[in-house]
Amino acid sequence: MEDDNKFIRFDWAAKRMLRDKANFGVFEGLITVLLNEPVHIIEILESESNQEESDDKFNRVDIKARDSKDEIILVEIQQARELYYLERVLYGVAKTITEHISLGDKYDKVKKVYSISILYFDLGQGADYLYHGQTSLIGVHTKDTLKINTRDKGLIKIKTPDEIFPEYFIIRVNEFNKVAKTPLEEWIDYLKNGHIKEDTTAPGLQEARQKLQYLKMDKAERKAYDRHIDNIMVQNDVLDTAKMEGRAEGRAEGRAEGRAEGRAEGKQSVAQRLKEMGVDIQTIAQATGLSTEEITRL
């Protein structure tokens, strides 16, 4: 891709650019195509992982947005595998719900939450690049959906569980291998490959073409961005190489003991290289499965 048609990766833009109200349109576009309805962000709320430290290139990006219906949307961009990922997503949603209701409030103040995870690593087994889940209460024998009557401002309203309970979207970026034709596919193509069609009509992508061009960054920003991309490539290469080395050493031994030793040495090789790159010990532990004590001794 030529530099004059090169666009900034979404993970970088999300951390440094899309929190500017002038750029909300880009972020709104992604959520609009996922929810299949227009979304207008009122504000971006800060969350615990919006760090700017030197090692933040290895951390997840969390964005908490509030839409025009006052519902809360969590967007998480994750570069590297993390243990117990689904459990942490659930914890994040629960934490968000409790953060936005005050002690003594009635439960009608509970906000609907949408959780969107953009993953640049393999999670589980599945053939699709997009998974969506929400909770419905279905009759075991009748198969009907339970509806709840609630009284609000003197009116009786009927609600179904899916109107209240959180919804989850998981985008497995690496699994997308299609020619982008629909707005959703165009968005996933941008998330994975950085491609944006000149004549795109996908919500948010025309704004991305205008605002996220590589050459629009100043020299210092381009240097930092290039370093970010290099670090991601090095990290992925180190992890992949160490996995192969571990498997090869295990096969060479031809015994269970040899395989275990090979895997252990592969993990230690990964940890050693990431440690030399300045990655924090907790992140290394998550990536390799080694304990923090083992990593400290390397």
Protein Blocks (a to p, Z undefined) as FASTA:
>chain_A
ZZklcccdfklmmmmmmmpmklmmmmmmmmmmmnopacddfbdcddfklccbfklmmpcc
ddddddfkopacdddddfbdcehklmmmmmmmmmmmmmmccehiafklpccdddddddfb
dehjdfbfbdcdddddddfklopacdddddeehiacdddfklmmccdddddfklpccdcf
bfklmmmmmmmnopacfklcbehklmmmmmmgfklpcfklmmmmmmmmmmmmmmmmmmmm
mmmmmmmmmmmnopaklmmmmmmmmmmmmmmmmmmnopafklmmmmnopafklmmmZZ
